[in-house]
Amino acid sequence: MEPLLKAVDLIRSHGDLPVLKGINLSIQAGEIVSIVGASGAGKSTLLHILGTLDRPDSGQVTLADQPVFGLTEKELARFRNEKIGFVFQFHNLLAEFTALENVCLPGYIAGNEDKKVQAKAEELLNILGVGDRKHHLPSQLSGGEQQRTAVARALINNPAIIFADEPSGNLDSHNAEELHKLFFRLRDELGQTFVIVTHNDLLANMADRRLTIRDGLILND
């Protein structure tokens, strides 16, 4: 079976400092893969390149049969919005919009019909247990509710894959555990694929595969 995501010979330096020294990896649809390593090992750099938020100095990423780094910036932005979801340590919800409006935004940007986007957003918020908070602003939500809203936003366009960068790093232990369970439920119920950068050993070890970055290379794939 062809992998959903494939990275070949990714090289990236920051100035004179080599960060990624030829990363190769492949991820199948429906997998949950964790990426771990010491601070400064290149985890977030790799995640941003896999998620098309950054470009490598050389190498290629293919997602859903599309080599992404041959696309123009405009094409890449559209591809990213349609095929990729992101969950970050800090939820990045827009303060002036309600939970429901925040979830809807990527769907509106994709040009989908407003009523369908709103119905899907409400469905996702209900699945994630925050449907009764949909008309609240982020400031009126708890940390766990904010992060669940961010997960719903990541799912709104039915992405092929979700990239999560320290998704539970800003949560207390109870909410972190609940978020981790949620990822696996979304995989089981929706077939969602996750790539998660984390320092949380519990989450890393729950994943189908745990990849370690050291000295700019992946030690196990």
Sequence and secondary structure as in RCSB ss.txt:
>XXXX:A:sequence
MEPLLKAVDLIRSHGDLPVLKGINLSIQAGEIVSIVGASGAGKSTLLHILGTLDRPDSGQVTLADQPVFGLTEKE
LARFRNEKIGFVFQFHNLLAEFTALENVCLPGYIAGNEDKKVQAKAEELLNILGVGDRKHHLPSQLSGGEQQRTA
VARALINNPAIIFADEPSGNLDSHNAEELHKLFFRLRDELGQTFVIVTHNDLLANMADRRLTIRDGLILND
>XXXX:A:secstr
   SEEEEEEEEEETTEEEEEEEEEEE TT EEEEE  TTSSHHHHHHHHTTSS  SEEEEEETTEEGGGS HHH
HHHHHHHHEEEEESS    TTS HHHHHHHHHHHTT  HHHHHHHHHHHHHHTT GGGTTS GGGS HHHHHHHH
HHHHHTT  SEEEEESTTTTS HHHHHHHHHHHHHHHHHH   EEEE S HHHHHHSSEEEEEETTEES  
